[in-house]
Amino acid sequence: MTMRALDANALLNVAEPVVRQPTRPGADTRTEALPGLLARQRTAFHRDEPRSLAERRANLRKLRAAVLARRADLEAALDADFGHRSRHETAIMEMLALTWGIDYLRRNLRRFMRRERRGVSLPMRFARASVEYQPLGVVGIVAPWNYPMSLALMPLATALAAGNRAMIKPSELTPATSDALASLVAETFSEDEATVVTGDASVGAAFAALPFDHLFFTGSTAIGRAVMRAAAEHLVPVTLELGGKSPALVDRGQPLERVAADIAYGKLANAGQTCVAPDYLLLPESDVNGFVEAWGKAVTALYPKGPASEDYSSIVNVRHYDRLRGLLDDARAKGARVVETGPSPEHAKRRDHTLPPTLVLNVHDDMRIMQEEIFGPLLPIVPYRDLTEAIAFVNERPRPLALYYFGSSATNRTRVLKHTTSGGVTVNGTLMHYVQDDLPFGGVGASGFGAYHGIEGFRAFSHQKAVFDVGRWNGGALLRPPFGRLTNIILNWMLR
């Protein structure tokens, strides 16, 4: 697919493109300059020796140190981009997750890089077989706006750990963070090792159409389809980290105050602008009223000043704020009951594009809020009569990125895990599977494919090269022409 064949606005979902000037001295991020930038990185990759274990660890240390040295600047940039974002939330949800992930890669990199011995067939008993993990080359990373720092730099760390070069295209919806990332990467790595490309949707479209050795995309399912179409022109392998409607399923007989506290935390972190946030709640019919009460207490405990709390984030911009208001207006018009919760929800109006924590009751499938990924502090509640009905509700919809099960029954836990498919699961909690560095993170079906974190991330950015060393004696030579009596004896023995 050529750049002109790719709809730039569809790719990055931009309403008001903002073309930004290059932040790296000498860097040129015009669309026509991108192939040259890729070519320089690829030339450097082929020119230099493959990165050693020590060099890869050094790159990871440099990246970690650069992030921590610029902590205040990054927190300020994210606060500016969102209109208001808690510095503590940025430190916990982005910096802590990122530094843990980098530390995990450094600790385990020797093991990841080690050649794996594999078995050989009996007639080849003197041979040796192995798998070697080889860098792919140049990795393209398209990062989203919701966690624009960590979801750009954790894929970069993984690509560097695997020995690759990398180009990053951050979202133009968070321009201050994009500029901070460009400065950080420029001051830490040479341009032929890692670089940040800033610009509007046309730059993003050109970026996705480049012939990378691997393309890593985090974002919505709709935009993921456009990215995959662009990558297909050059047969570029892709990892798609998408989203979808991740359910929280509460079993009968659960302590609703504890459940509500966990769900409120997962739903309201970053004001719900989290790809693995609970998107809707499946709740026993008899527990709806009790949960609504428990939810109110949980919201008050988290944000004592309501949406005016310093720890409560704004929606990223007016366009996304209006989209969320539209979901609520559509639900109300179709019979839903919308309940703004927590202390002084009306104080949301005092801060630009901010919404209070909101429950949506009496929902049904023809409402947009039950069709679209919400990505905001709105939680629809879907009552169910029995667990079979709840499982069926999940399975009738596209496979989600995450599923959260709250329950004390080992039998029911097994039923839910066995009979639903999702990218990942946290049991009796929310979000926590994402920050377990030894677990793969990724989607399935409409919520994406491919995974990073864990050894799976290293392997996603590596070529698994099969190596076969025939050895001193080649048993396969016995099955070469001219065929005769010995061939028949060997075949009869092998095919017995």
Buried (B, 14 or more C-beta within 10 A) or exposed (E): BEBEEBEBBBBBBBEEBEEBEBBBEEBEBEBEBBEEBBBBBBEBBEEEEEBEBEBBBBBBEBBBEBBEEBEEBBBBBBBBBBBBBBBEBBBEBBBEBBBBBBBBBBEBBEEBBEEEEEEBEEBBEEBEBBBBBBBBBBBBBBBBBBBBBBBBBBBBBBBBBBBBBBBBBBBBBBBBBBBBBBBBBBEBBEBBBBBBBBBBBBBBBBBBBBBBBBBBBBBBBBBBBBBBBBBEBEEBBBBBBBBBBBBBBBBBEBEBBBBBBBBBBBBBBBBBBBBBBBBBBBBBEEBBEBBBEBBBBBBBBBBEBBBBBEBBBBBBBEBBBEBBBEBBEBBEEBEBEBBBBBBBBEBBEEBEBBBBBBBBBBBEEEBBBBEBBBBBBBBBBBBBEEBEEBBEBBEEBBBBBBBBBBBEBEEBBEBBBEEBBBBBBBBBBBBBBBBBBEBBBBBBBBBBBBBBBBBBBBBBBBBEEEEEEBEEEEBEEEEEEEEEEEBEEBEEEEEE
